[in-house]
Amino acid sequence: MTTGENNLSRRPDGAALVIALVLAAIAAVIIWQTSMMRVPPIQARVGPTVFPYVIAGGLIILAIGTAFAAFRGTFPARERDNYGPMAWIVGGLVAQLLLLGWAGFSIATGILFAFTAKGFGRGPLWQTIPIGVVFAFVVWFIFSRGLQLSLPTGPLERLVP
């Protein structure tokens, strides 16, 4: 548990500075990529580049605010990392990536759902895997049949004509 007290040490918060740098780098990439877009003259005023520039501006503001807070030491003390739940969630992501090609969207995403639920301390895997597979199958059906989008198919999806 955190005590809610601010970090009053004289050194800047290193983790917060790294976060500020990452935010600034993402903003720089967005600005760079958006500036390279070819925009027809008719859309030069308000076109497809406006929204990315707004997002990049917001990220720059967040980066500056995070850097100031890091130097002032106003971040609350952080809790100790709990690697068990993180391992379940990362394991679920890896399992989904490995299973998508041959098991299909429903089974792979059902496994991700179950591992994430386990990471958050919910239910045994024997219970959450079927729930996740059913939920993912419904999502697959809506996207694949309703919206005509292509999602990876596996043995479960092939049962639907």
Phi, psi and chi 1 to 4 in degrees:
 res  aa     phi    psi   chi1   chi2   chi3   chi4
   1 MET       -  147.2  -88.8  -38.8 -128.7      -
   2 THR   -91.2  152.7   60.7      -      -      -
   3 THR   -89.3  -11.9   58.6      -      -      -
   4 GLY    82.8    3.1      -      -      -      -
   5 GLU   -83.3  147.6  -64.0  175.2   13.3      -
   6 ASN   -75.8  155.2  -70.0  -22.1      -      -
   7 ASN   -80.1  105.6  179.8    7.4      -      -
   8 LEU  -100.1   15.7  -61.4  175.6      -      -
   9 SER   -69.7  159.9   64.4      -      -      -
  10 ARG   -77.4  -23.9  -70.0 -158.8  165.5  -94.4
  11 ARG   -78.1  143.6  -65.6  177.0   55.2 -166.0
  12 PRO   -66.4  154.4    5.8   -6.6      -      -
  13 ASP   -74.3  110.4 -171.5  -20.2      -      -
  14 GLY   -63.2  -41.8      -      -      -      -
  15 ALA   -63.6  -40.5      -      -      -      -
  16 ALA   -66.6  -36.0      -      -      -      -
  17 LEU   -66.7  -38.2  -73.5  176.1      -      -
  18 VAL   -63.6  -42.1  169.1      -      -      -
  19 ILE   -61.9  -42.5  -68.5  169.9      -      -
  20 ALA   -61.9  -41.3      -      -      -      -
  21 LEU   -66.0  -39.6  -73.7  173.0      -      -
  22 VAL   -65.0  -43.3  168.5      -      -      -
  23 LEU   -60.4  -43.4  -71.4  170.8      -      -
  24 ALA   -65.7  -38.9      -      -      -      -
  25 ALA   -65.8  -41.9      -      -      -      -
  26 ILE   -62.4  -42.7  -68.1  170.5      -      -
  27 ALA   -61.1  -42.0      -      -      -      -
  28 ALA   -63.5  -41.1      -      -      -      -
  29 VAL   -65.2  -41.4  168.7      -      -      -
  30 ILE   -62.6  -45.1  -68.6  172.2      -      -
  31 ILE   -63.0  -45.0  -69.2  169.9      -      -
  32 TRP   -62.2  -48.5  171.6   56.0      -      -
  33 GLN   -66.9  -37.2  -71.9  -68.1  -50.4      -
  34 THR   -68.7  -36.7  -55.7      -      -      -
  35 SER   -67.1  -20.7   69.4      -      -      -
  36 MET   -89.3   -3.7  -64.2  179.2   67.3      -
  37 MET   -69.5  138.7  -74.2  177.5   63.8      -
  38 ARG   -89.1  119.1  -66.7 -179.6 -174.4 -119.2
  39 VAL  -117.3  128.1  179.5      -      -      -
  40 PRO   -59.7  147.6  -18.9   27.7      -      -
  41 PRO   -56.1  -30.3  -20.3   27.2      -      -
  42 ILE   -68.4  -23.5 -163.2  152.0      -      -
  43 GLN  -104.7   12.0  -65.7  179.5  -17.9      -
  44 ALA   -64.9  -31.3      -      -      -      -
  45 ARG   -78.4  -61.8 -161.6  162.2  172.9 -151.1
  46 VAL  -126.7  104.3  177.6      -      -      -
  47 GLY  -142.5 -152.5      -      -      -      -
  48 PRO   -71.2   -6.9   23.3  -30.2      -      -
  49 THR   -92.3  -13.0   59.5      -      -      -
  50 VAL   -64.6  -51.0  172.2      -      -      -
  51 PHE   -64.0  -44.5 -165.3   64.7      -      -
  52 PRO   -59.9  -36.7  -24.5   32.6      -      -
  53 TYR   -67.0  -36.6  -78.0  132.9      -      -
  54 VAL   -64.3  -44.0  168.9      -      -      -
  55 ILE   -61.8  -45.4  -63.7  -65.9      -      -
  56 ALA   -62.5  -40.1      -      -      -      -
  57 GLY   -62.3  -42.1      -      -      -      -
  58 GLY   -62.6  -40.6      -      -      -      -
  59 LEU   -65.1  -37.0  -72.1  172.1      -      -
  60 ILE   -65.3  -43.2  -71.0  170.8      -      -
  61 ILE   -61.1  -43.7  -68.6  168.7      -      -
  62 LEU   -62.6  -40.2  -72.9  173.1      -      -
  63 ALA   -63.6  -43.3      -      -      -      -
  64 ILE   -65.3  -45.3  -68.0  168.9      -      -
  65 GLY   -62.3  -40.2      -      -      -      -
  66 THR   -66.3  -40.5  -56.8      -      -      -
  67 ALA   -64.2  -44.0      -      -      -      -
  68 PHE   -60.5  -44.5  -82.2  132.0      -      -
  69 ALA   -64.1  -34.5      -      -      -      -
  70 ALA   -66.3  -41.3      -      -      -      -
  71 PHE   -73.3  -32.4  -78.9  110.5      -      -
  72 ARG   -78.6  -19.2  -73.1 -173.8  -59.6  171.1
  73 GLY    74.0   36.5      -      -      -      -
  74 THR   -96.0    5.1   57.8      -      -      -
  75 PHE   -76.6  139.5  -80.1  101.1      -      -
  76 PRO   -68.8  157.3   20.7  -27.7      -      -
  77 ALA   -61.7  139.9      -      -      -      -
  78 ARG   -90.6  150.9  -73.1 -178.8  -77.1  -78.1
  79 GLU   -73.8  159.2  -65.4 -179.4   20.9      -
  80 ARG   -68.0  140.9 -140.3  177.1  103.6 -122.4
  81 ASP   -68.9  141.3  -70.9  -27.5      -      -
  82 ASN  -112.3  102.6 -170.7   -6.0      -      -
  83 TYR   -77.3  -20.5  -66.3  107.1      -      -
  84 GLY   -59.4  -56.7      -      -      -      -
  85 PRO   -60.4  -36.8  -24.9   33.6      -      -
  86 MET   -63.4  -39.2  -74.2 -170.1  -95.7      -
  87 ALA   -64.5  -39.4      -      -      -      -
  88 TRP   -61.5  -45.1  -84.1  106.3      -      -
  89 ILE   -68.4  -45.4  -65.5  169.4      -      -
  90 VAL   -64.5  -39.0  170.3      -      -      -
  91 GLY   -61.3  -38.7      -      -      -      -
  92 GLY   -64.2  -40.4      -      -      -      -
  93 LEU   -65.1  -43.1  -73.7  167.9      -      -
  94 VAL   -64.0  -43.3  169.7      -      -      -
  95 ALA   -60.9  -41.5      -      -      -      -
  96 GLN   -62.9  -44.7 -175.8 -169.8   33.1      -
  97 LEU   -61.3  -39.2  -70.8  172.6      -      -
  98 LEU   -74.9  -30.9  -66.3  174.7      -      -
  99 LEU   -89.9  -21.0  -68.5  172.0      -      -
 100 LEU   -54.5  -41.6  -95.2  175.6      -      -
 101 GLY   -64.4  -40.8      -      -      -      -
 102 TRP  -114.1  -23.2   61.4  -86.2      -      -
 103 ALA   -93.8  -18.4      -      -      -      -
 104 GLY    90.5  172.3      -      -      -      -
 105 PHE   -64.2  -45.9  179.1   81.8      -      -
 106 SER   -64.1  -48.4  -61.3      -      -      -
 107 ILE   -69.7  -45.5  -66.4  172.5      -      -
 108 ALA   -62.7  -43.3      -      -      -      -
 109 THR   -74.2  -30.5  -54.9      -      -      -
 110 GLY   -63.1  -39.5      -      -      -      -
 111 ILE   -64.9  -43.6  -61.8  -71.3      -      -
 112 LEU   -59.7  -43.8  171.5   62.0      -      -
 113 PHE   -59.0  -47.6  174.1   86.3      -      -
 114 ALA   -65.2  -42.9      -      -      -      -
 115 PHE   -66.9  -37.5  -82.0   40.7      -      -
 116 THR   -66.7  -41.3  -57.1      -      -      -
 117 ALA   -61.6  -42.1      -      -      -      -
 118 LYS   -62.9  -39.7 -179.6   75.5  170.5  171.0
 119 GLY   -62.0  -33.2      -      -      -      -
 120 PHE   -89.9    6.6  -78.9  104.0      -      -
 121 GLY    81.3   23.0      -      -      -      -
 122 ARG  -107.7  130.1  -61.2  -70.7 -178.9 -165.9
 123 GLY    52.3  153.7      -      -      -      -
 124 PRO   -75.6  156.7   25.6  -31.4      -      -
 125 LEU   -61.7  -36.5  -70.2  176.5      -      -
 126 TRP   -61.6  -21.8   65.0  -94.3      -      -
 127 GLN   -95.8  -39.8 -173.2  179.3   29.7      -
 128 THR   -80.4  -26.6   54.5      -      -      -
 129 ILE   -63.6  -50.3  -71.5  174.8      -      -
 130 PRO   -61.9  -38.7  -20.4   29.2      -      -
 131 ILE   -61.3  -45.3  -67.5  169.4      -      -
 132 GLY   -63.9  -39.9      -      -      -      -
 133 VAL   -66.0  -42.4  169.3      -      -      -
 134 VAL   -63.8  -46.5  167.7      -      -      -
 135 PHE   -61.1  -45.2  178.7   70.7      -      -
 136 ALA   -65.4  -35.0      -      -      -      -
 137 PHE   -65.2  -40.5 -178.1   76.9      -      -
 138 VAL   -61.4  -43.2  169.0      -      -      -
 139 VAL   -62.9  -44.7  170.0      -      -      -
 140 TRP   -59.4  -44.6  174.7   85.2      -      -
 141 PHE   -61.4  -44.8 -171.2   81.7      -      -
 142 ILE   -62.8  -46.6  -68.8  169.2      -      -
 143 PHE   -73.2  -41.1  -83.6   77.0      -      -
 144 SER   -76.4  -47.3  179.4      -      -      -
 145 ARG   -90.5  -41.9  -61.8  -63.9 -170.4 -113.4
 146 GLY   -75.8  -44.8      -      -      -      -
 147 LEU  -101.6   -3.1  -61.6  174.5      -      -
 148 GLN    59.1   36.2  -60.2  -62.9  -46.1      -
 149 LEU   -96.8  148.8  -64.6  174.4      -      -
 150 SER   -92.4  114.9  177.1      -      -      -
 151 LEU  -118.3  153.9  -68.1  174.6      -      -
 152 PRO   -57.8  134.6  -20.9   29.9      -      -
 153 THR  -106.6  148.9   58.7      -      -      -
 154 GLY  -136.4 -163.3      -      -      -      -
 155 PRO   -61.9  -35.3   12.3  -19.7      -      -
 156 LEU   -69.8  -42.6 -171.3   60.3      -      -
 157 GLU   -70.2  -28.0  -68.3   86.1    3.0      -
 158 ARG   -71.9  -13.5  -71.7 -171.8 -165.0  104.5
 159 LEU   -73.4  -18.8  -66.0  174.4      -      -
 160 VAL   -90.3  125.0  176.5      -      -      -
 161 PRO   -69.3      -   12.5  -14.3      -      -
